[in-house]
Amino acid sequence: MRLKGLDLNLLIVLDALLKERSVSLAASSLQLGQSAVSSALSRLREHFSDDLLLRLNRQMVPTALALELEEPMRELLRGMDSIVHALPDFTPKETQREFVVLCSDYVADTFMPRVIRRLVEDAPQSALAIRPVNSTPASASAADEIARRGAHFQIMPTDYCVSAESRVHLFNERYCCAVWRDNPHVGAALTYDNLRLLPQIAMQFSDTSPDAIDARPLMQAGLHRKTRATADQFLLALEMVVGTPYLAMVPWRLAHKWASALELRVLEFPEVIGNIEFAAALQWSEGQMDDPALRWFRDVIVEAANEH
């Protein structure tokens, strides 16, 4: 499709380049060859009579025009996506849509099976894709992250959601500590000194995240832990404590689900720390909500959360 001589498919490439700041990374995200992306960039430069991205210190830096184009271009792409996927007479029983959700392994393990069962019953021809979530800075755009990952929704702790963007509360959860059943350093109850002295496995979902996501509540309690390992999955952290003196701070539902199989002890925080809780929220890009299938699936997730 062309608009005033511009192939709109080129805007998809420009969007990827502005997100990734790299021809190779943009090519990977679009599943194209680097030569195809380079060719598209050349055509874009010719159309706009502007370099759009300049190489500086081994990075690609957008020009002033590229930055000016960025937001209206993404609004246009989101609108086009809604038009392409819109179903005027949406019928769950007949839809063959694939719904894509970004979430942690904890959410995938303890919550998403409820969603899957609803899809099997109400939309048996549909498909569900669950992809790992990346923790992003509070200033980042959930809409951009969802679009970049080719997803429709993401489920995140509310502390990592952008308040201005569309979201709905799903459920509350609390942390607990898990240790190997035969850990000789931990008695019947977890103590403050256990938290202070024992090595811990930290959760970190992104290479660019400044700190592990579970560090904040402990620091607020005045406790600086000893981190000896990091993991990007809660279940992996549980497996890593087996046969070690380590402890892992994980969601309560996940720890209790796997305690017996992994020979773990699940312990509450000492009274001086108290309960450490978090709330999970569903986020989406408002530009996609013109799609009746996505509105329906959003309601499916919310209804499943009401039973969680």
Number of C-alpha atoms within 10 A of each C-alpha: 7 9 7 6 8 14 15 15 12 17 20 16 23 24 20 21 25 19 15 18 19 19 22 17 16 24 20 15 16 17 9 14 13 17 12 13 22 16 12 19 21 14 15 20 14 11 12 12 9 14 17 22 22 13 12 9 7 8 13 17 18 19 14 12 13 19 14 11 15 16 12 11 17 19 12 13 19 18 14 14 15 17 13 10 15 17 14 9 8 13 14 19 14 12 16 13 15 14 17 18 25 25 22 22 20 18 20 18 15 14 19 20 13 18 18 18 13 17 20 13 11 16 19 16 15 16 15 14 10 18 17 17 20 20 21 19 15 12 10 13 16 25 23 14 20 20 18 15 16 15 20 21 27 26 23 25 20 18 14 18 25 18 12 8 14 16 21 15 16 20 18 13 14 14 22 21 21 26 29 24 18 15 17 9 12 20 11 7 12 19 17 13 11 17 22 14 12 16 18 24 25 26 23 21 21 15 10 11 13 10 14 18 17 17 17 13 16 16 11 10 12 10 16 14 18 15 17 11 14 17 16 19 17 24 17 15 23 27 16 20 22 19 14 14 17 23 27 31 25 24 21 19 17 20 26 15 12 16 17 12 8 15 17 23 21 24 20 18 19 15 10 9 16 10 14 16 13 17 14 20 22 23 25 25 21 12 18 23 16 16 18 19 22 20 12 14 19 19 11 17 20 18 15 19 19 9 9 12
